[in-house]
């Protein structure tokens, strides 16, 4: 599960550059800082590679892996 915090995103677009699965696109609205934040428009395409997470200069992207039911 990949999510972008719209309050923290400053629309740099780095996530769109590194994501080969086209998960991200800019929002149709402006955030309170005046940027059109990126959105995970196709989160189901995410493979969890975390390239977007590591490249985001604003720490606006979070990735949570689904519980695999391992009980650990």
Beta strands, then each sheet from edge to edge (+ up, - down):
strand 1: 2-4
strand 2: 24-26
strand 3: 38-40
strand 4: 61-63
sheet 1: 1+ 4-
sheet 2: 2+ 3-
end
